[in-house]
Amino acid sequence: MIQQVKEQIRVAVVFGPGNTIRPVWFDWGARKYQVREVTYFWQERQGSVELLHFAISDGANLFELTYNGASRVWALAASDNN
C-alpha cells in the first residue's frame, strides 16, 4: 500500500538533452536506493512553483519523488516500502 511520506531527501540525477532529468539513486533514512525504472513522470504548478513528479521503482518497491524547481529541494512524497 502506498503511504504518504513527504520527507526531504538527497537524489543523484542525470541531466540529458532537451532539458530531461532522470533520478539515478536516492538516500532515505540510512539506506541508498538505486532507481531501476521511472514508470511515470508528470509536472504540476502550484502558483509560480513548478513541481516535477517521478514515479519510480528500485525493482522491489515503488516510490514517488518530487523536485521543487523554486527551492531546488527533492522530497520523497510516497512509498510502498514498509
TIRO-2110 file (N, C-alpha, C; in Angstrom, 1 decimal):
// TIRO-2110
0.8, -1.2, 0.0, N, 1, A
0.0, 0.0, 0.0, CA, 1, A
0.9, 1.2, 0.0, C, 1, A
0.6, 2.2, -0.8, N, 2, A
1.3, 3.4, -0.9, CA, 2, A
1.0, 4.3, 0.3, C, 2, A
2.0, 4.8, 0.9, N, 3, A
1.8, 5.7, 2.1, CA, 3, A
2.5, 7.1, 1.8, C, 3, A
1.9, 8.2, 2.2, N, 4, A
2.5, 9.5, 2.1, CA, 4, A
3.7, 9.6, 3.0, C, 4, A
4.8, 10.2, 2.6, N, 5, A
6.0, 10.3, 3.3, CA, 5, A
6.3, 11.8, 3.5, C, 5, A
6.5, 12.5, 2.5, N, 6, A
6.9, 13.9, 2.5, CA, 6, A
8.1, 14.3, 3.3, C, 6, A
9.2, 13.6, 3.0, N, 7, A
10.5, 13.9, 3.6, CA, 7, A
11.5, 14.4, 2.6, C, 7, A
12.3, 15.4, 3.0, N, 8, A
13.4, 15.9, 2.1, CA, 8, A
14.4, 14.8, 2.0, C, 8, A
15.0, 14.6, 0.8, N, 9, A
16.0, 13.5, 0.6, CA, 9, A
17.1, 14.0, -0.3, C, 9, A
18.1, 13.3, -0.4, N, 10, A
19.2, 13.5, -1.3, CA, 10, A
19.1, 12.6, -2.6, C, 10, A
19.2, 13.2, -3.8, N, 11, A
18.9, 12.5, -5.0, CA, 11, A
20.1, 12.8, -6.0, C, 11, A
20.6, 11.7, -6.6, N, 12, A
21.5, 11.9, -7.7, CA, 12, A
20.7, 11.8, -9.0, C, 12, A
21.0, 12.7, -10.0, N, 13, A
20.3, 12.8, -11.2, CA, 13, A
21.2, 12.9, -12.4, C, 13, A
20.7, 12.5, -13.6, N, 14, A
21.4, 12.7, -14.8, CA, 14, A
20.6, 13.7, -15.6, C, 14, A
21.2, 14.8, -16.1, N, 15, A
20.6, 15.7, -17.0, CA, 15, A
20.9, 15.4, -18.4, C, 15, A
19.9, 15.3, -19.2, N, 16, A
20.1, 14.9, -20.6, CA, 16, A
19.7, 16.0, -21.6, C, 16, A
19.8, 15.7, -22.8, N, 17, A
19.4, 16.7, -23.9, CA, 17, A
17.9, 17.0, -23.8, C, 17, A
17.6, 18.2, -24.2, N, 18, A
16.2, 18.6, -24.2, CA, 18, A
15.6, 18.9, -22.8, C, 18, A
16.5, 19.3, -21.9, N, 19, A
16.0, 19.6, -20.5, CA, 19, A
15.4, 18.4, -19.8, C, 19, A
15.9, 17.2, -20.1, N, 20, A
15.4, 16.0, -19.4, CA, 20, A
16.2, 15.8, -18.1, C, 20, A
15.6, 15.2, -17.2, N, 21, A
16.2, 14.9, -15.9, CA, 21, A
15.7, 13.5, -15.5, C, 21, A
16.7, 12.7, -15.0, N, 22, A
16.4, 11.3, -14.6, CA, 22, A
17.1, 11.0, -13.3, C, 22, A
16.3, 10.7, -12.3, N, 23, A
16.9, 10.2, -11.0, CA, 23, A
17.6, 8.9, -11.2, C, 23, A
18.8, 8.8, -10.5, N, 24, A
19.6, 7.6, -10.6, CA, 24, A
19.6, 6.8, -9.3, C, 24, A
19.7, 7.5, -8.2, N, 25, A
19.6, 6.9, -6.8, CA, 25, A
19.2, 8.0, -5.9, C, 25, A
18.7, 7.5, -4.7, N, 26, A
18.3, 8.5, -3.6, CA, 26, A
18.6, 7.8, -2.3, C, 26, A
18.9, 8.7, -1.3, N, 27, A
19.0, 8.2, 0.1, CA, 27, A
17.7, 8.5, 0.9, C, 27, A
17.3, 7.5, 1.7, N, 28, A
16.2, 7.7, 2.5, CA, 28, A
16.5, 6.9, 3.8, C, 28, A
16.5, 7.6, 4.9, N, 29, A
16.9, 7.0, 6.2, CA, 29, A
18.4, 6.7, 6.1, C, 29, A
18.7, 5.5, 6.4, N, 30, A
20.1, 5.0, 6.4, CA, 30, A
20.4, 4.2, 5.2, C, 30, A
19.5, 4.3, 4.2, N, 31, A
19.6, 3.4, 3.0, CA, 31, A
19.7, 4.1, 1.7, C, 31, A
20.5, 3.6, 0.8, N, 32, A
20.6, 4.2, -0.6, CA, 32, A
19.8, 3.2, -1.5, C, 32, A
18.9, 3.8, -2.3, N, 33, A
18.1, 3.1, -3.3, CA, 33, A
18.5, 3.4, -4.7, C, 33, A
18.7, 2.4, -5.5, N, 34, A
19.0, 2.6, -6.9, CA, 34, A
17.7, 2.6, -7.7, C, 34, A
17.6, 3.6, -8.6, N, 35, A
16.4, 3.7, -9.4, CA, 35, A
16.6, 2.8, -10.6, C, 35, A
15.8, 1.8, -10.7, N, 36, A
15.8, 0.8, -11.8, CA, 36, A
14.9, 1.3, -13.0, C, 36, A
13.8, 2.0, -12.6, N, 37, A
12.9, 2.4, -13.7, CA, 37, A
12.1, 3.6, -13.3, C, 37, A
11.9, 4.5, -14.2, N, 38, A
11.0, 5.6, -14.0, CA, 38, A
9.7, 5.2, -14.7, C, 38, A
8.7, 4.9, -13.9, N, 39, A
7.5, 4.4, -14.5, CA, 39, A
6.5, 5.4, -15.0, C, 39, A
6.6, 6.6, -14.5, N, 40, A
5.7, 7.7, -14.9, CA, 40, A
6.4, 9.0, -14.5, C, 40, A
6.1, 10.1, -15.2, N, 41, A
6.6, 11.4, -15.0, CA, 41, A
5.5, 12.4, -15.3, C, 41, A
5.3, 13.4, -14.4, N, 42, A
4.4, 14.5, -14.7, CA, 42, A
4.8, 15.8, -14.0, C, 42, A
4.3, 16.9, -14.5, N, 43, A
4.6, 18.2, -14.0, CA, 43, A
3.4, 18.8, -13.4, C, 43, A
3.6, 19.7, -12.4, N, 44, A
2.5, 20.3, -11.7, CA, 44, A
2.9, 21.8, -11.4, C, 44, A
2.0, 22.7, -11.4, N, 45, A
2.2, 24.1, -11.0, CA, 45, A
1.4, 24.3, -9.7, C, 45, A
2.1, 24.9, -8.8, N, 46, A
1.4, 25.4, -7.6, CA, 46, A
1.8, 26.9, -7.5, C, 46, A
0.9, 27.7, -8.1, N, 47, A
1.2, 29.2, -8.3, CA, 47, A
2.4, 29.3, -9.3, C, 47, A
3.4, 29.9, -8.9, N, 48, A
4.6, 30.1, -9.8, CA, 48, A
5.6, 29.0, -9.6, C, 48, A
5.4, 28.1, -8.7, N, 49, A
6.3, 27.0, -8.5, CA, 49, A
6.0, 25.8, -9.3, C, 49, A
7.0, 25.3, -10.0, N, 50, A
6.9, 24.1, -10.8, CA, 50, A
7.4, 22.9, -10.0, C, 50, A
6.6, 21.9, -9.9, N, 51, A
7.0, 20.6, -9.3, CA, 51, A
7.1, 19.5, -10.3, C, 51, A
8.2, 18.8, -10.3, N, 52, A
8.4, 17.6, -11.1, CA, 52, A
8.1, 16.4, -10.3, C, 52, A
7.3, 15.5, -10.8, N, 53, A
7.0, 14.2, -10.1, CA, 53, A
7.5, 13.0, -10.9, C, 53, A
8.2, 12.1, -10.1, N, 54, A
8.7, 10.9, -10.7, CA, 54, A
8.2, 9.7, -10.0, C, 54, A
7.4, 8.8, -10.6, N, 55, A
7.1, 7.5, -10.1, CA, 55, A
8.2, 6.6, -10.5, C, 55, A
8.8, 6.0, -9.5, N, 56, A
10.0, 5.2, -9.7, CA, 56, A
9.9, 3.8, -9.0, C, 56, A
10.8, 2.9, -9.5, N, 57, A
10.9, 1.6, -8.8, CA, 57, A
12.4, 1.3, -8.7, C, 57, A
12.7, 0.6, -7.5, N, 58, A
14.0, 0.1, -7.3, CA, 58, A
14.1, -1.4, -7.7, C, 58, A
13.0, -1.9, -8.3, N, 59, A
13.0, -3.3, -8.7, CA, 59, A
12.1, -4.1, -7.7, C, 59, A
11.9, -3.6, -6.5, N, 60, A
11.1, -4.3, -5.5, CA, 60, A
10.0, -3.4, -4.9, C, 60, A
10.3, -2.1, -4.9, N, 61, A
9.4, -1.1, -4.2, CA, 61, A
9.0, 0.0, -5.2, C, 61, A
7.9, 0.7, -4.9, N, 62, A
7.5, 1.9, -5.7, CA, 62, A
7.7, 3.1, -4.8, C, 62, A
8.1, 4.2, -5.4, N, 63, A
8.3, 5.5, -4.7, CA, 63, A
7.8, 6.6, -5.6, C, 63, A
7.4, 7.7, -5.0, N, 64, A
7.2, 9.0, -5.7, CA, 64, A
8.1, 10.0, -5.2, C, 64, A
9.0, 10.5, -6.1, N, 65, A
9.9, 11.6, -5.8, CA, 65, A
9.4, 12.9, -6.4, C, 65, A
9.6, 14.0, -5.7, N, 66, A
9.2, 15.3, -6.3, CA, 66, A
10.4, 16.2, -6.2, C, 66, A
10.5, 17.1, -7.2, N, 67, A
11.5, 18.1, -7.3, CA, 67, A
10.8, 19.5, -7.3, C, 67, A
11.2, 20.4, -6.4, N, 68, A
10.6, 21.7, -6.4, CA, 68, A
11.6, 22.6, -7.1, C, 68, A
11.2, 23.1, -8.3, N, 69, A
12.1, 23.9, -9.1, CA, 69, A
12.4, 25.3, -8.5, C, 69, A
11.6, 25.8, -7.6, N, 70, A
11.9, 27.1, -6.9, CA, 70, A
12.9, 26.9, -5.8, C, 70, A
12.7, 26.0, -4.9, N, 71, A
13.6, 25.8, -3.8, CA, 71, A
14.7, 24.8, -4.1, C, 71, A
14.6, 24.1, -5.2, N, 72, A
15.6, 23.1, -5.6, CA, 72, A
15.8, 22.0, -4.6, C, 72, A
14.6, 21.6, -4.0, N, 73, A
14.6, 20.6, -3.0, CA, 73, A
13.9, 19.3, -3.5, C, 73, A
14.5, 18.2, -3.3, N, 74, A
13.9, 16.9, -3.6, CA, 74, A
13.2, 16.3, -2.4, C, 74, A
12.1, 15.7, -2.6, N, 75, A
11.4, 15.1, -1.5, CA, 75, A
10.9, 13.7, -1.9, C, 75, A
10.8, 12.8, -0.9, N, 76, A
10.1, 11.5, -1.1, CA, 76, A
8.7, 11.8, -0.7, C, 76, A
7.8, 11.8, -1.7, N, 77, A
6.4, 12.1, -1.5, CA, 77, A
5.6, 10.9, -1.0, C, 77, A
5.9, 9.7, -1.5, N, 78, A
5.2, 8.5, -1.1, CA, 78, A
6.0, 7.2, -1.4, C, 78, A
5.7, 6.2, -0.7, N, 79, A
6.4, 4.9, -0.8, CA, 79, A
5.5, 3.7, -0.5, C, 79, A
5.8, 2.6, -1.1, N, 80, A
5.1, 1.4, -0.7, CA, 80, A
6.1, 0.5, 0.1, C, 80, A
7.3, 1.0, 0.4, N, 81, A
8.3, 0.3, 1.1, CA, 81, A
7.9, 0.3, 2.6, C, 81, A
7.8, -0.9, 3.2, N, 82, A
7.4, -1.0, 4.6, CA, 82, A
8.6, -1.1, 5.5, C, 82, A
END
